[in-house]
Amino acid sequence: MEKKSSAEVGVKKYSFSKITVYTILILFALSSIFPFYWMFVMATNPNRVINETPPAMLPGNMLVENFQNVLDSIPFFGALWNSFIVATTVTIGVLFLCSLAGFAFAKLQFPGRNILFIFILATMMVPPQLGLIPQYFIITELGWLSSLKAIIVPGFMNAFGIFWMRQYIQSAIPEELIEAARIDGCSNFRIYWNIVVPTILPAFATLGIIVYMTIWGDYLWPLVVLQDQSNHTIQVALRSLMDDRVRDYGMILSGTFWATLPLIIVFLFFNKLFIKSITDGAVKN
């Protein structure tokens, strides 16, 4: 019998390991997609089908009817627009302020820099619920109750964003490049705008996705400060679909399904930059 060459054995081992990896990835992908598919199935069926045992696994024909019930119950598109304004404004503000602060902590020398950075990190260990009452009093004194400003302005403060940007800028931009720019007469802001910002676009994408999803899904704080129904965000508006006596799960899941689509679009739009920011650290020496 002919002996197989080491090259053939290596190819077979490589092919087997590659197939195994792809199989595992496909299984994880399917398990991640299934909750969204299940939500779509329930959004297209009436209550009697949803409550059946075993439950329906295929979409029904009531997607339009269930969504029409949502439109009849809440100002869906108005709430969706409010969430879009809040999430977009907060994300842009966080990206600008956090990248500016991250640049200062990473590349500028000033007294108390390390102590201030430690204090910022310490705020990440404080549960956000503890600041609910003080923030409410501040918003009340400013006269911002039932205004979108009550959500937007506090959302600009993001300790994780400062930490993320500081770490990324510190590793992605060499000191020699900063010194060369200073020799050429660039101010700190010009260094930030012309050198730092173009370099950290992957970090922008990652932080932007995280902040956008967090603000879009926030429920507790908007529920506390937005007392006017016309200014409700989508999460608060969807909560009003829950009736204490009768719950139409098809209608509820229909509203949830359509409210989730903007998040998927945002993620797909910034997907490549998000992956690049994760893989950058793996290829650097």
GIHUQUI-V636432 format. One line per field, one symbol per residue. psi: psi as a letter, one per 20 degrees, with the letter a starting at -180 (. if undefined). A space follows every 50 residues. Layout:
psi->???
This chain:
psi->qpppqhggghgggggghgggghggggghgghhhghhghggghijqrhhhh jqoqqpiqqbkkgggghhhghhhqmghghhgghgggggggggggggghhg hhgghhiqpqpjghghhghghhiiipphhhjggghghghghikjqkqhhh hgghihooghgggghggghhhhoqhhhghhhhhijprghhggghggghhk ghhggghggggghghhjpggghhginiphijqrhghghhiiophgponhg gghgghghihghghggghhjgghghhhgighiiq.
